């Protein structure tokens, strides 16, 4: 029978390293008493678990957390029933709860990638719902921008896009988010456990299939639930802040990586690369690689697209994309990385590989 560590249960709620040792000892002591109490009220607890639970407080103080285990399904159920109330008390000590707010913690078990700042918790305030269209200050200007951006159907007009905006906004959310990002020059990461039904992931959705995250832009992390949108905020004992107020190079790096990883879960068989419009007209870095004893020059875009080099360090929307690079390291002028090529890249580069 599989055993379960109490620490993994706590980690489902929020990271164990967010809890002071004194609080951790207190939680484990309370849970040991409550778990046995719950079992006495219902099903019989097995003797192995009874002895283990009674020893939990001593094991915690000896820093032997890996030995705080349960074996029976009944004991695990009892622990789940008891744990949330005690962790909520710890959370209330760490966050200055506003009496007028209705906070919901985004638990680590589902939203682990939002735990970016030590001892600062990702929350939504359910007393402050809004709509994502509130980001748009001038609807007419935005609709015309969508039409000019050419991300809808080629037969769409300003009028048909306006109809989609008014009646089917969520159906075309991907296109509208992309247009918002471009018009407002920001990153938008939209999260929901209820919708965005992708093949292997129900978490991230952001700007078309590229799942772009451009670190030079401000960022909005949004949460959708029951037809309402909420801003993800970060809170500790002193104050609430937005991601943008707290962001660091590390948090940007993590969100950028995770938006890409979540996208790649959708289709593990085919590499889909889209032209990145913000690369156009910019001076892009050039790299040289050797394939089939032939030196190949490529340009690297801001989302790591690899474009065929044609004598200048700028690209047009007709420039051919040959793949994508994941940079591992750079030492002076020599770098290492993994390149994922599109189908038929040999013909584009004029090489023969066996």
N, C-alpha and C positions, 0 to 999 in steps of 0.2 A: 504494500500500500504506500502510495506517495506521501511523504511528509511535507509539511508546510512550515516555513519560518515566519514567526510573527512579524519580523522586520519587513518581509516582503508585503505583508498585509498593510502595515503602516505606510510603506512606500507607495502603495496604490493611492493613498490619500494625498500626501505630499512627501517630499524627500526626507529621509530619516535625518540627514545632516542639517535640516532646518530646525531640529528639536534640540534644546539644551539637554545635557545629560541628566540634570535634576528632574526635568519634566519627563524624560524618557523613563527613568526609574519609577516615577510616580504613575505613568501610564501603565507600565507593565505590572506594577503592584496592583493597581485597580482592576486591570483586565484579568489578572489571575483569579482574583476574588469573584469578579462578575461572571467569568466563564463557568466556574464551578457552580455558582448560584443558579445560572441559567440551566445547567444540566440537571441539577437537583429538581428543578421545576418540570422538566420534561423527560427526555430520554436518559438512560443511564450512561454515564461517561466511563470509558474503559480505564482500567487501573493504571496502565502505562501513561495515559494522558493526564490522569489526576495527579500522579506523582510529578510529572513534568511541569504542570501548571503551578503546583505548589512551590517548586524550586525556581520559577522564573525570576522573582525579585533578586534572589541571591546571584543567579547567573548574570543578570543585567549589571549588578554592581561589580562583578568580577570581569566585566567586559567580555563575556562568553555568549554574545548575542546569537551566534550561529547555532547554539545548542538549545535555543528557545523554540521548540518544535511541537507540532501536533501531528497525530497520525490518523485519527478516526474522522469520518465525514461529520459526525455529530458535533465533535469538538470544534471543527473548522467553522461550522454553521454558527455555533455559539459565539465564537470569536468575532465573526462578521457582524453579528447582531449587536455586540457590545462595543466594538471599536470606534465607530463614528462619533458617538457622543463624547468620548474622552478626547479624541483628536480635535473635535470642534472647540472644546474648552482651551486647548493649547493654541489653536488658531486665534481665538478671541483675545488671548493674552498678547499675541504678536501683531494683531491688526487693530487699530483704533476704529471700532465699529461705529458708524454713523447711524443713529437711531432712525433717521428718515430713509435710510438706504435699505435695499434688499439684496445683499451680496450673495452671489453664488460662486463658490470656489471651483475653478476648472481643475479637476483632480489630475494628479500626475499619471494615473493609469491610462487615461485617455489623451491627455494633453501634455505629455512629458516634454515636448519640444518648446513649450511656453515657459518652462522654469529656467529662465535665463539669468536671473539676478539673485545672488545669495540672500536668503531670508526675506525675499520680496515675492509676494504671492500673486499669480495671475487670477483676476476676478472679473466678473461682470456685475454691474449694478442693475438689477431687474426692475428697479423703480424708474429707470431712465431709458425706456425703449425709444427707438427712432427708426428712420428708414434710410437706406443707403443713398436714395435719391436726394437726401438732404445735403449731400456733398456738392450737388449741382446748384449753382446760384442762378443761372440763366438757362432755362430749359431750351428755349429756341436756339440759343448759341450752341448748346451742347448737341442738339439733334443735327444741326448743320455741320458740326465738327465730326460727328459720327459718319455722316454721309461722305465728307471729304477724306476721311481716314480709310475708307474702302475695306472695312472689316465685316460688312454684312454681305448679303447676296448681291451679285453684280446687277440684278434687275431692280434692286431696292431704290426707292426715291426718298427724298426728305419726308414726304408724307407717310410712306409705308414704315419708315424707321420710327417716326413719331407714334404711329399706331402700335408698333411693337413696344415702345417705351411705355405707353399708356396701358396696354392690355396684356402684354406678355413679357414684362421686364425680367422676371425670374427665369423664364425659358431661355432668354438671350443674355443671361447674366454674364457669361464669359466675355462676349463682345462688348457689353456695356462697361464692365470692369476695365477691360483693356483701354477703351476710349477714355474713361475717367483717369486712368493712370497717365495716359499721354497728355491729356488736356491739363490736368492738375500737376503733372510732373511729380508723381509720387508712386510708392509701392502700395498696393492694396492686397492684404492677405485675408481671405474670407474663410471662416471656419464654421463647420456645422456637423454635428453627429447625425442630423436628421435628413440631410439632402446631399446634393452633389454626388450622386451615386456613380462612382467610378468603378472600374473593374476590381481593384484590390484595395482601394482606399476611400474613405468617406470624410477625410479631414481637410485637406488643402484644396483650394481652388483660387487661382490667380492668373490673370492676363494670358488667356489663350493657352495653347499646349506648351508654350515655352516655359511657363511657370517662372517668369523672370523676376529677379530681385536685384535692382540696381542700387548699389550702396551709396551713390552720390545723391539719391533722392530721399526725401522724408518718407516715413512709413506709417501706415494705418493697419492695425490688427483688429479685425471685426469678427463678431460672432453672430450667427443666425439661429434663431429658435422660435418656433410657434409664430411664424409670420412677422417677427420683429427682429431688428438688428440692435446690437449692443457693441459699445467700444470696449475692448479688453483693456483693463487698467491693471497697474501693478501697485500693491499696497504693502506697507509694513506698519510698525507701531506709530509712526509719525505722520505719514501722509500718503495720499494717492498720487500716482504719476502715470503719464502715458508712456508707451514704449519709446516714443520719440524723445521724451525727456531723459530717459535712462539709457538709451541705446549706446552700445560700445562696438568696437571692431569685432569682438568675439561674438556678440549677439547677432550682429549683421551676418557674420560668417556662418553661424549656425542656421539662421533662418534661410539664407541663400542656399545652403546645402540641402536643407530639408525640403524646401519647395521643389528642388530638382529631384530628390529621391522619391518624394510622394508622386511626382509626375511619372517617373520611370516605372513605378509599380503598375501603371495602367496597361502598359504594353511591353512585355519583356522580350518579345520576339522581333519587333521592328523598331529601328531607330528613326524617330520623326524629328526632323530639324526644320524650323521655320526661319525665314529671313527676319533679322532683327532690325526694325526700321531706325532705331536710334544709332545704329552703326554708320548709316549713310552719311557721307560727307565729312566724316571724322578721320583724322590721321590714326590709323590702327597699327599696333605693333606687328612686325614681320618676323617670322621664324623660318629656319631652314632645316629640312630633314632629308635623309637619303633613303631612297627606295629603289630597288632594282639597279643599284649603283648610279642612280640619277639623283642629282640635287633638286629638291622641290622647294619652292618658296610659297608660303601661305601667310595670310593675314588672320589675326586672332581678334574676334569681336568681343564685346563686353559681356556676352553670355557664353563665351568660349566657343562660338561658332568658328569654323575654319573656312576661310574664303580663298578661292584661287587667286594668286597674285598675278596682276597683269601690268606690271611696270610702275604702278603708283600705289601709295599706301592708303588710298581712299577707294571705297566701293560704291557701286550703284545697285539699284534694286534688281538688276539683271545679272549681277556678279554671281558666279556659280559657287554653291556651298558644297564642300566635299566631306565634311565630318565635324566632329566636336572633340575638344581636347580637355582632359582633366590634368592639370599641372600638379606634379608631385613635389618638385623642388627646382630651384634656380640657383646656380652658383656662377656668379659673374655673367658670362655670356652663354653658358652651357646649361641647359635645363633637361629635366626628365618629366615625362608625362605619359598618360595613356590616351591613345587616339582611337575613337570609334568612327569608322568610315561609313559613308552611305553606300547603298548598293550601286555598283557600276563606277566606283571612284577610280578604278584603274584606267578606264577609258578616258575620263576627264583629265587625269594626270598624264596620260600617254605612257603608261608603264605596263609591264607584264609580271605578275606575281604567281608563283605556283603554290 
